[in-house]
Every structure is written in C-alpha cells, then in structure tokens.
C-alpha cells in the first residue's frame, strides 16, 4: 500500500511539474526511488527528482486500544485495532552540474504542495482504491543536525531537497471470523465440597 500510494503521489507531482516546465530528455520528472545503491552510494538518475520514504511513525493521538467485536448469526467476528501512521518523505533534486535547475525544481515541488496540501478521493484519481478519506502534506522543516543525519544515512553530501510529513494512513486488515461461538449463558456451581 505505501509503495503504491507514493507512486501515485509521484505521478501527481510529475503531472504538475511537467505542465510547468518541459524536460528536454522527456523523462519522468518525479520517481519513487531508493536514493542509494546496494553499495551505499547515491544512485538517483540525472534530471529527476527522487521521492523516497524516510520514516514511518505511528500516530498515537488516536490509537484504538480495544479489539472490535461483532456478533452476526451466532458467530463472532473480530477486528484488531487499526494502526494509524504518518510518513516522512523526501524529494531530492538531481540535475548534475546545474544547481540552479535543482533549486528551481525543488521550488516546483513546494509550489505543488502549497496549492494541493490535502489529497482526497474527489481531488486525486486513484486514491479511493486505498480506502483513504484524506491525506495531508505538511512541509517538515529540519534542523541542520537532522539534515546531517539524513544525508549521512543516505551516504552522500547534501543535495537540494525538501521533506514532507504525510498524515495519516490507516492500516486495517479485513474482519476475520474467529472459531469461538457466542457465550449465551453462564452456570455457576455454588455448592461447597
């Protein structure tokens, strides 16, 4: 789900940027991309913006602690509590030897989320299939030390980039039938032996 959702987001941003600026190469502008290779080296194609997942965090403010149960026709159905998560993603601009273009493309990413910070099924084709009612994108301003940690983790020096927090995805497995039947009455033996 997360990979498919981020692919959808990359397509949305690409559509916006491509309507604003044309790349001479005709390549996709924004790609969901793992920014480093198996060797730990930066591996983002030239003339692209890489979208990559930085972190998954659980949203604890609306955590459901109990299992939901339903009884239908004498059978028990249970549903474990949903997990609500936020994603932290990074857009990295890579236009070799053209720092101005890298900065301009990051500006286009910021423009896109400034004009469309909320995604719903009515304004984003394909979002309905993920059973998501609303996603909110918030620019995440990082301290220099946090940026340093990210770039160290990625195994390279700083590249023009911007980080967004995506709130909120709900992960919920479908209802499952349990093998237990409904308890209809309880008998207590009060005789002492």
N, C-alpha and C positions, 0 to 999 in steps of 0.2 A: 504494500500500500504506500509506504513512504517513498519508495523509488518511483512508482507510477505518478504519485502526486507531485513530486519535484520535477519530473519530466513535463508534466502539464504546466507547471509554473514557468519552467524554462521556455516552453513554446509561447506562453503568453508574453513574456518579456521580449523574446525574439520578435514576435509579431509587431510589438510596439516599436522596438529599436529599428527594425527593418523598414518600417513605414516612415521613419525619421531620417535615416541615413542608409545609403546603399554601400555595401562592401564590394570592392572590385572583384574579389575572388568568388562571390556568390555563395560562400559557405554560411552555415547556420551561425548566428551571432552568439547565442547563449546555449551552452551544452551542459547537461548534467554530467559531471566529470570528476573522477577521482584525481585530485591535483598532483599526486606523486606516483612514480612508478614503483615496481617491486623492489628496485634498488634504493628507494627512498629519495630519488631525485625529482625535481619539479618536472611535470610532464603534461603541460597544458598546450594544446595546439595553438600555433600562431594565429593571430587575427580572430580570436574568440574571447568570450567571457565564460569562464568556468563557474558553474553553480555547484557547490559542494556542501554536504552536511558536516557541520562542526560538532553538534551536540544534540542529544535528546534529553530532555528533563521532564520529570513528572510534575504535573500541576497538582499540588497538594491542597490548594484552597477549596476545591470542590470534590475531594476524594470521597467516594462512597465506601463505607466500611462493611456493609452487610450484603449478604447474598440475597438476591430477589428470588422469591418462590411463587409459583402459581399452581393451583390445583385445577385440572381440567379432566372431567370424566373419571375421577378417582385416581388419576396419575399425577405425579409430582414432576413439574418442570422447574429447573433452577437456572439461574443466570448469575454467574460470578460478577462482581463489581467491574464496571468499565475502568479502563486506565486512561486518564486524560494526560496528554503530553504536549509539550511545546518543542519546537525545533529551532535550532540556531543554525542558520545557513550563511555562507559567504559567497559573494560574487567577486571573482578575480579577473581583472582585465589583463590580457596578454597580447599586445601588439608590439612585437620585437622592434627595438630601435625607434619607437615612436611614442614617447612618453605623453605628448600632448593628446594623441588619439586615445591612449589608455585612460587618461583622466576624463576625456570627453565621453567615452563610453560608460564609465562609472557614473558620470553625471546623468546619462540617459537612464540607467538603472534606477537611480534615486528619483528622477522625474516620473518614471513609470509608477513606482510605489507611492509617490506623493499624490498622483491623480487616481490611483486604484489601490488603496491600502486595505480594503476589505473585499474578499472573494466570497461570492455566494453562488448557488446554482443558477440564479437568474442572470448574473453578470459574467459567469465563467462556464463556457461549454465544457462538459465532461466532469464537472465537479460532483454532480448528482450521483454518479456511479460509486463514489467513495462514501456515500451517506454522510456527507459533511454539510451542515447548515451554514457555517460561516467560518472563514479563516481571516485572521487579522495579521497584517505585517507591520512591524514596528522597527524603525531604524535603531540599531543597537550600537551606541557609542562606547567604544572600548578604551580603557586606559592604555597607555603605552606599554606597560608591563604585560597586560593581557594580550596585546597585539604581538609583542615579542614572543610570548609563549605559543601563540598560534603559528607564527612563522617558523619557530623552532620545530614545532610538531610536524609542520609540512615539509621541513627540511630545506628551506630556501630563505632568501632575504625578502624583505617586504616588496610587494607588488601592489599597484593601485587596486583597492578592494573596498567593499562595503559589506557589513554584517547586518542581517535582519533576524528578528525573532518572529517566528510564526506561531500564533496562538489560535486555536487549540485543536488538536486532533483527538478523537476519542477512539480507542481501540476496544472493540467489544466482539467477542466470539458469539455466534448464534446460540440460542437456547438449546440445552441438551436434556434429554429425558433421563431421569435417574431410575434405578431399579427399585427404589423404595416405594411402597404404597402408602396411602394416607392412613394415619392413626385415627380410627373412628371412636374408640372408647378405651378407657384405661381401667384395669381392675387392680385393686389394692387389697392384699391379704392382711387384715389387721389382727389375726389370731396369733397369740404368742405361743411358742412351743416350749 
